[in-house]
Amino acid sequence: MSTARYLSAGEYDRLSAMTRLLVQKCGGPSCASEITRVDAPRLSRYGAPHEPVFAPVDVIRDLEEFLGDPIVTRGLALMAGFTLTPIRVQAGTEHILEAGGAVTSAMASISAGIMHRLSDGELDEAERRATLVDVDTAFELLARLRAKVSPEGSR
């Protein structure tokens, strides 16, 4: 069996850290073991630094669903150079034109917000956070529009 790995040791440590955080937010290993198929000692091991074992995807999914926060999934997306955007679609409640209008409005709001926040020539930390909230909202609206337009829904 090969021990060769593709990612750096730091990347694997980040995976363990994300798993550790997820388990902690689920109430710790004992509580988390009641949510999924894995016992507490193994859950602890999945989050231990420099351990060569990682939580299976079904275990991660169980815990993230219970918590309502995709901590590991979001982290994996970021590690791969992607962003994870929630899709909050309520079937049949919004027409495609309404969804498209919401995207247009959000984009105009982002532009206006950035222009206002840059009136002094810089973005401070609070202004950066406000801009990120606006951008995240636009991403969600775009994802909702995509789900409405796509024949397979929100893939």
N, C-alpha and C positions, 0 to 999 in steps of 0.2 A: 504494500500500500504506500502510495506516494505521500510525502509530507510537504510537497511544494505548494506554495500559496501564491495567488496572484496579487492580492492587495498588500499594502504595508502593514506592519504590526500595529501602527497607530490607528489604521482604519478598523482593524479587528477589535482593538481596544474601545473604539467609539461604538461599535456594535454592542459590545458587552455593557458599556455605560448606558446606552439607550435602553437596553433590556433591564438593567438594574433599576433605572428610573421608572420604567413602566411597572415593574413588580412592586416597587415601593409605593407608587401612586395607587396601586390596587390593594394596598393594605399590608404589604410585605409578603414574603414567601408563603407563610401559612395560609393567609387569606386568599392569595392568588392561586394556591393549589386547589382551592375549592371551586375555582372558576374554570379550570382547564384540566387536562388529563395528566399533568405532570406533578410529581410530589414536591414539597417545599425544598428539600436538599438539592434537588436537580435544578429548580428555579434559581436558587442561590448560586449554584455553579454557573448557570448561563450568564449571570451578571458579574461574575468574578473577573477581575482584571487578569489578563494573560492566560486564561483558561482556553484550551483549544476546542471547546464545545459551545454551540450556539443553539438558541431556542428554535424549534421547528416553526414553520410559518403558521400552522394551525394554532399553535400555542400563542404566538404573537397576536393572531387575529382574535382569538377568544378574549385575551386580556384587553386589547384595544377596544373591542366592542363593548365590553363591560365598563371600561373607563370612559368611553365616549371621546377618546383623544388618540389619534393614530401616531403616537410618539415614535415608534420604531419605523413604521411605514413612511412617515414624513422625513425622518432622518435618512433612510435608505434613498428616497427620492433626491434629497439634497446631495448626498454622497455621489449619486450618479449624474448630477448636474441638472436636475429637474425640480420643479416646484409642485407641491401637492395642493390642489384646489378643491374644496368641497363643492358638491353639486347639490343644491337644495331645490329639487324640482318637485312640484306638486302637480301630478298628472291632470291635464285638462283645465287648469286654473288660469293659464296665461296664454294668450295668442302669441304667435311668433313675432308679429309686429310690435306687440307690447314689450316682449323680451329684447328685441332689437332697439327699441326706443330707450329702454332702461340702460343698455350698453352705451348708446350715444350720449345720454345724459351723464352717465358716470365718467366717460372720457372727457366731456366738457368740464365736469367738476374737478377732475384731476388737473387739467390744464389751468383752470382758474385758481385752484388751490396752490399749485406750484408757483404761479406768477405772484400771487399774494405773499406766499411764504418767502419768496426770493426778493422781496421789495428792498431788503437791506443788503442783498448780494450774497447771502449765505443761508444755508439750512442748518439750524441748530438741532439738537437731539430731539426735542419735542416736535419740531416741524418735520423731521425725518419720520418719526413714528406716525404722525398724522398722515403724511403722504403714503406711507406703507399701508395704513388702514384703507385709504382711498383706492390704492392699487389692488389690494386684496379684494375689496368689494367689486371692482371692475372685473377681476379674474373670475369671481363667483358668478357674476352676471353673464360673462362670456361663456362660462361652462354651462350655465343654464340654457343659454341660447343654443349652444352646440347640441345639448341633449334634446332640445325641441326639434332641431333641424335634422339630426343624424337618424338614419333609418334604424339603427340598432340602439338608439337612446343614449344613455350616459356611459358608454363603454369604459 
